[in-house]
Amino acid sequence: MLAAIRSAAVVGIDAYDVTVEVDAAPGLPQWLIVGLPVGAVKESRERVGAALVNSGFTLPPRRITVNLAPADVRKEGSSFDLPIALGILVATGQLDPNTVENRIFVGELSLDGAVRNIRGSLSVARHVGRAWPGAVLVVPPANHAEAGRVTNISLAAPVTLRELVLQLRGDDLVIGRLPESSAVPRAYDIDFSDVVGQETAKRALEVAAAGSHNLVLIGPPGAGKTMLARRLPTILPELSEEEALEVIAIHSVAGVLSEDITLGARPFRAPHHSISGAGLIGGGSTPRPGEVSLAHNGVLFLDEMLEFPRSVLDGLRQPLEDATVVIARAAMSVTFPARFTLVGATNPCPCGRAGEPGRKCTCGPAEVAKYAARMSGPLTDRIDMHVPVGAVALRDLSGDAATGDGSSQMRARVGQARCQQRKRYGMLRGVTCNAHVPGRWLDRHTPIENDARTLLHAAASTLELSARSYHRVLKVARTIADLGADEKIEARHVAEALRYRPSARK
């Protein structure tokens, strides 16, 4: 008897239909899985066989052939265990074929028949919602909350294989609904009010948060660069529903989904400087998202940025420009979203004391130049803001009183600025922040006072700004104006934006 069970598989962060065909024919007992299975898919015969027996079902001595269609697409992962098990039960007459109609099954099986979690269940649910609205998707219990974010499908999450089969036999599949969300915004245990001094750096981070601008903090060891950068998420606005779905899908596919992400917190990724290019950008024989994609709609923080290999840093150039990563292999090409705010922290020289008043730098001019050259010119040009962070005097650290605004006040201003930008770019698809808008569009459509444009043109000539740098200065100036709720870009906005260019600090 031939059985056909509907399932799905994930490529990148998208899913596609897979039909699990099972034939149980007379002959010598053996299993054969075809349809380009790899790794865990080939091993499913051992898990499925043990799960069936330990769940109280019989496994007749038959020649079992499992085909994963379409057969010309590579299959990996453990999500086919559940549909294969059901296919065997249908093919051997232990389950009525009608009970699996209009239902999609994904899930890994343990040896005792328990249904275990899988990667990419949200991607599968989104695909089912688009291709089969109204269908029932059967997922592991651990993936129920994740897949339940897609509201136009019905979900079932049986704990064991035996429980699922009993429900199917009785035509009583339990459809679970998520309770109304009562999640509250994450309460951070860090705050910008903890920072003593560094008002210039705090202002720059607020501008970066308001416009999603890339930023690098440059200063001596112990000045507070890392402390400042790690507080950036505390002033970022909450994810929208569409943004949250994208973020959860990426983290689910990568197998690093955390509770903070499911609650809508923006990602904050901080890889070590020993990371490989594939780890940062993405890759592998079967493409997986890298840190730039895991930071999508959030922050990618590179501490000790100039300690990263230059080849690895240069891999950021294309994602920073296009907000996507395309990983091409002989058999497939996968696109991952990668729209993130890059924040770097670095010392000015190998010893870290260059340009610091009262401290002597032990590096020669050639060493300083060589160290700075670890960041290529094209990458430097893509970073909107270069912010010096000086050391705080020890006498200023002894007080207990907070200095400057805390995260709540900064977050309110950032939220107001972001709201203005969403209204401004409502007609532009995929643009919600100043950093994402095309430079020529902004130059044509935003009001700029004459003296501000004169200053911008003069600075472009004097500082030899490229076209990209010119537009990035304009975008930062627009963000500064938004923070002040100013309709027009004024000269003071442009002047502040120019102070963040690297050549303006020389």
Buried (B, 14 or more C-beta within 10 A) or exposed (E): EBBBBBBBBBBBBBBBBBBBBBBBEEEEEEBEBEBBBEEBBEEBBEBBBBBBEBBEBEBEEBBBBBBBBBEEBBBBBBBBBBBBBBBBBBBBEBBEBEBBEEBBBBBBBBEEBBBBBBBBBBBBBBBBBEEBEEBBBBBBBBBBBBBBBBEEBBBBBBEBBBBBBEBBEEEEBEEBEEEEEEEEEBEEEEBBBEBBBBEEBBBBBBBBBBBBBBBBBBBBEEBBBBBBBBBBBBBBBBBEEEBBBBBBBBBBBBEBBEEEBBBBBBBBBBBEBEBBBBBBBBBEEBBBBBBBBBBBBBBBBBBBBBBBBEEBBBBBBBBBEEBBBBBEEEEEEBBBBBBBBBBBBBBBBBBBBBBBEEEEBEBEEEBBEEBBEBBBEEBBBBBBBBBBBBBBEEEEEEEEEEBBBBBEBBBEBBBBBBEBBEEBBEEEEEBBBBBBBEBEEBBEEBEBBEEBBEBBEEBBEEBEBEEEBBBBBBBBBBBBBBBEEBEEBBBBBBBBBBBBBBBBEE
